[in-house]
């Protein structure tokens, strides 16, 4: 039994329609949907209320919470408005933290406790140029997840915490990032970062448009979903689960071990 929550009502309906024509979410299970705005306290409270009033949760607790919401924000870190930065952190970091806090007791109610799967990104370990706000929110997600996991273990609280870190995925998210980059460059011709960022945005748009769908660069969404599910049901899941395409496997690990000066130059070409 799954409750899918998203700010995109049309997307939720499409998901419900797709699953209605296929197998159940789980043996004997079903799918519930609800629109939610993770940047809004009351919306999060309403979502939690919907979860807690479910008869299955009331009877045996909540098995798993998957925090996978994210919003793209592309552009020079020093050129974003405070309002955009606050929304980025509210959706990508504070929203998941709210849900972890509010659903803690429900996760503890089951005989073996529940699992929290927080979906971060490889950008939560290696910051990409012109994704500073997004990287900050994902670095924050990783720090919060690590601290929470260690606190739970130290106190003997039976909640498992898994951090899933995917690389680029074949979803509209990647194209949304490029669209935002192009729009920013068009609207900010006088910004001191405009020439450099505009050139990079143009190059990346062409490259992604040419390579989108290639398994060498992008992950299949089904692969990521399967890994999330595997971690959700694993009684002893790993603390971190990184999955990337062959190309980004090399780039990601190289950027992690290379001297800072080398990594800075390398990532500038991508």
DRENTORLO-173620 format. One line per 8 residues: for each residue x, y, z of C-alpha. Coordinates in pm, 1 decimal, padded with zeros to 6 digits. Layout:
X/Y/Z | ...
This chain:
00000.0/00000.0/00000.0 | 00160.2/00321.5/-00120.2 | 00073.7/00688.8/-00078.6 | 00238.3/00894.1/-00354.3 | 00254.7/01267.4/-00284.6 | 00365.3/01536.7/-00527.3 | 00297.1/01899.1/-00609.1 | 00222.1/01791.8/-00968.7
-00140.3/01679.8/-00966.0 | -00135.2/01580.5/-01333.3 | 00172.7/01368.3/-01275.8 | 00004.6/01189.1/-00987.0 | -00300.8/01117.4/-01199.7 | -00082.5/00983.5/-01480.8 | 00089.1/00753.8/-01231.9 | -00243.7/00629.5/-01097.2
-00372.5/00567.5/-01451.3 | -00057.0/00380.2/-01548.7 | -00066.6/00152.1/-01245.2 | -00438.8/00094.5/-01281.2 | -00370.1/-00090.5/-01603.9 | -00089.6/-00302.1/-01461.6 | -00007.8/-00509.7/-01153.2 | -00083.2/-00382.1/-00804.4
00180.1/-00177.1/-00624.9 | 00233.4/-00475.2/-00395.7 | 00055.2/-00807.2/-00346.1 | -00287.9/-00710.2/-00222.5 | -00185.7/-00345.8/-00216.4 | -00302.8/-00028.7/-00385.4 | -00198.0/00324.5/-00464.1 | -00324.0/00640.1/-00296.3
-00227.5/00987.6/-00416.2 | -00223.1/01335.1/-00264.0 | -00094.2/01672.4/-00378.2 | 00152.1/01836.7/-00141.6 | 00375.3/02142.8/-00133.4 | 00683.8/02056.3/00071.8 | 00771.3/02424.0/00103.9 | 00451.0/02479.6/00305.0
00425.8/02368.8/00669.8 | 00050.1/02313.9/00664.3 | 00066.4/02111.1/00344.8 | 00321.5/01879.0/00509.1 | 00102.9/01850.8/00819.6 | -00197.2/01762.0/00602.3 | 00004.4/01493.1/00425.7 | 00114.9/01341.7/00755.0
-00243.5/01348.0/00879.1 | -00350.7/01153.4/00571.2 | -00079.7/00894.8/00640.5 | -00159.8/00857.2/01009.3 | -00533.3/00814.3/00955.7 | -00477.2/00525.0/00714.4 | -00605.7/00203.6/00877.3 | -00296.3/00006.1/00775.3
-00062.3/00259.4/00935.4 | -00285.2/00281.8/01242.9 | -00274.7/-00095.1/01284.3 | 00091.0/-00175.0/01221.0 | 00284.9/00146.9/01167.8 | 00459.0/00291.5/00865.4 | 00701.5/00062.0/00684.5 | 00889.1/00320.6/00481.9
00921.6/00689.5/00400.9 | 01085.5/00777.6/00067.3 | 01193.4/01139.7/00032.0 | 01259.0/01191.3/-00339.1 | 01119.1/01538.4/-00405.5 | 01344.4/01791.5/-00575.0 | 01320.1/02110.2/-00776.5 | 01581.8/02223.8/-01028.4
01757.8/02554.9/-00990.7 | 02032.2/02638.5/-01237.4 | 02244.5/02949.6/-01264.1 | 02528.5/03135.7/-01094.6 | 02513.3/03087.3/-00717.2 | 02564.5/03459.9/-00654.8 | 02289.3/03569.0/-00892.5 | 01982.9/03387.1/-00755.5
01723.3/03579.9/-00558.4 | 01686.6/03501.3/-00190.1 | 01330.5/03381.7/-00258.9 | 01453.2/03120.4/-00509.5 | 01728.7/03003.0/-00275.5 | 01483.9/02968.5/00011.1 | 01241.8/02767.1/-00201.2 | 01521.7/02538.9/-00320.8
01620.0/02456.4/00037.6 | 01257.5/02433.1/00151.1 | 01166.2/02170.9/-00109.9 | 01489.0/01971.8/-00131.3 | 01593.9/01974.5/00235.1 | 01352.3/02120.7/00489.1 | 01050.0/01937.1/00344.9 | 01209.7/01594.0/00385.4
01330.0/01687.9/00734.5 | 00974.9/01787.9/00827.6 | 00838.9/01452.6/00712.4 | 01108.3/01256.9/00896.0 | 01020.7/01437.7/01218.0 | 00644.4/01418.0/01181.3 | 00641.4/01049.3/01084.7 | 00898.6/00931.1/01339.4
00647.9/00769.8/01574.8 | 00462.5/00597.1/01290.3 | 00791.9/00449.4/01168.9 | 00858.9/00318.1/01520.4 | 00517.0/00156.8/01561.1 | 00593.3/-00160.2/01364.2 | 00754.3/-00461.3/01532.6 | 01085.9/-00409.6/01348.7
01071.3/-00036.0/01293.5 | 01062.2/00139.2/00957.9 | 01302.3/00266.9/00694.0 | 01371.8/00618.3/00568.9 | 01509.4/00638.3/00214.4 | 01642.7/00983.9/00137.5 | 01718.5/01038.5/-00230.5 | 02012.2/01272.2/-00276.9
02237.0/01297.2/-00583.6 | 02600.0/01264.5/-00680.2 | 02583.4/01645.3/-00672.2 | 02550.2/01602.6/-00294.3 | 02914.4/01489.8/-00291.6 | 03063.3/01668.2/-00593.1 | 02931.9/02020.4/-00647.2 | 02868.9/02106.7/-01012.4
02921.7/02462.4/-01143.3 | 02599.6/02661.5/-01179.7 | 02413.7/02414.6/-00957.7 | 02532.4/02568.7/-00632.0 | 02191.3/02601.7/-00466.5 | 02091.3/02249.8/-00570.1 | 02424.7/02113.1/-00448.2 | 02387.0/02295.0/-00116.3
02046.1/02135.8/-00059.1 | 02179.6/01788.1/-00145.2 | 02493.9/01829.5/00067.2 | 02252.7/01922.6/00346.4 | 02043.1/01611.9/00281.9 | 02352.4/01395.6/00312.3 | 02467.7/01560.2/00634.9 | 02123.1/01530.2/00790.2
02090.6/01164.3/00684.8 | 02432.4/01070.9/00823.2 | 02368.6/01246.1/01154.6 | 02020.2/01095.4/01187.7 | 02145.1/00742.9/01108.8 | 02419.7/00767.3/01370.6 | 02186.9/00911.9/01633.5 | 01933.8/00634.2/01580.9
02204.2/00366.6/01605.9 | 02358.9/00523.4/01915.9 | 02022.7/00541.3/02092.4 | 01906.3/00196.5/01980.6 | 01605.1/00337.6/01794.5 | 01492.8/00084.9/01527.2 | 01464.9/00313.5/01224.9 | 01693.4/00245.5/00929.4
01822.5/00534.6/00715.7 | 01945.4/00491.4/00358.2 | 02088.8/00760.1/00133.1 | 02039.0/00684.9/-00238.0 | 02266.7/00889.3/-00465.4 | 02181.3/00864.0/-00837.0 | 02354.5/01035.7/-01122.7 | 02166.4/01190.8/-01418.8
01840.6/01010.4/-01499.7 | 01633.4/01005.3/-01819.1 | 01348.3/01217.9/-01684.6 | 01203.4/01563.1/-01760.3 | 01413.6/01694.4/-01469.1 | 01726.9/01708.6/-01686.2 | 01548.1/01897.4/-01962.0 | 01389.0/02131.2/-01705.5
01737.1/02221.5/-01582.9 | 01848.3/02309.5/-01933.9 | 01533.6/02510.7/-01995.6 | 01592.6/02710.0/-01677.0 | 01953.8/02770.4/-01778.8 | 01852.1/02902.9/-02119.0 | 01581.4/03123.9/-01968.0 | 01819.1/03268.3/-01709.1
02081.0/03352.1/-01971.8 | 01817.4/03527.1/-02185.4 | 01679.1/03730.3/-01894.9 | 02014.6/03832.8/-01745.8 | 02233.0/03966.0/-02029.9 | 02393.5/04227.0/-01802.3 | 02486.3/03986.2/-01524.7 | 02867.7/03950.4/-01498.0
02827.3/03571.7/-01513.7 | 02610.5/03580.3/-01826.9 | 02879.1/03530.1/-02096.3 | 03041.6/03228.5/-01931.1 | 02721.3/03071.1/-01812.6 | 02540.9/03132.7/-02139.8 | 02813.2/02956.8/-02336.9 | 02807.5/02657.3/-02102.5
02426.4/02638.2/-02109.0 | 02427.1/02641.7/-02489.2 | 02689.5/02366.6/-02505.2 | 02515.3/02149.7/-02247.1 | 02178.2/02187.4/-02418.9 | 02324.7/02062.9/-02744.0 | 02511.5/01778.5/-02572.6 | 02213.4/01658.9/-02369.3
01979.1/01685.4/-02665.0 | 02215.6/01465.2/-02862.6 | 02286.7/01208.7/-02589.1 | 01955.2/01196.1/-02399.1 | 01852.9/00835.4/-02363.9 | 02203.3/00694.9/-02396.1 | 02263.3/00433.5/-02121.8 | 02629.8/00535.2/-02121.2
02536.1/00873.4/-01974.1 | 02187.6/00847.0/-01824.7 | 02017.6/00608.6/-01584.9 | 01685.2/00444.4/-01660.8 | 01423.3/00567.7/-01408.2 | 01313.1/00206.2/-01356.3 | 01665.4/00117.1/-01242.7 | 01663.0/00393.7/-00982.9
01312.5/00302.6/-00865.0 | 01415.2/-00061.1/-00826.0 | 01716.0/00034.8/-00613.1 | 01499.3/00255.7/-00393.3 | 01253.8/-00030.8/-00344.7 | 01533.7/-00280.2/-00273.2 | 01673.8/-00053.7/-00002.8 | 01328.2/00012.9/00137.9
01258.6/-00356.1/00203.5 | 01612.6/-00460.5/00301.0 | 01627.2/-00535.3/00677.6 | 01995.3/-00430.0/00675.7 | 02031.0/-00171.0/00399.9 | 02357.7/00010.5/00323.5 | 02407.7/00358.4/00462.6 | 02471.3/00490.5/00110.1
02384.0/00353.5/-00231.1 | 02538.1/00535.4/-00527.7 | 02429.5/00446.2/-00879.8 | 02556.5/00618.0/-01191.4 | 02592.4/00551.4/-01562.5 | 02927.7/00422.4/-01692.7 | 03039.5/00770.2/-01803.4 | 02950.2/00942.9/-01478.7
03092.9/00653.8/-01276.1 | 03435.8/00748.8/-01406.6 | 03379.4/01124.4/-01373.8 | 03225.5/01102.2/-01026.3 | 03500.7/00891.7/-00874.5 | 03773.9/01090.3/-01048.6 | 03638.1/01417.5/-00911.2 | 03626.9/01270.6/-00560.1
03994.5/01170.0/-00553.8 | 04157.6/01428.4/-00779.5 | 04338.8/01729.3/-00628.3 | 04106.4/02025.9/-00597.8 | 04284.9/02224.4/-00867.9 | 04253.5/01935.4/-01113.8 | 03889.7/01866.4/-01023.2 | 03799.5/02233.6/-01065.0
03943.8/02240.9/-01417.4 | 03790.7/01907.0/-01515.7 | 03440.1/01987.9/-01402.0 | 03459.6/02317.7/-01588.2 | 03470.0/02128.9/-01917.3 | 03153.0/01930.0/-01845.7
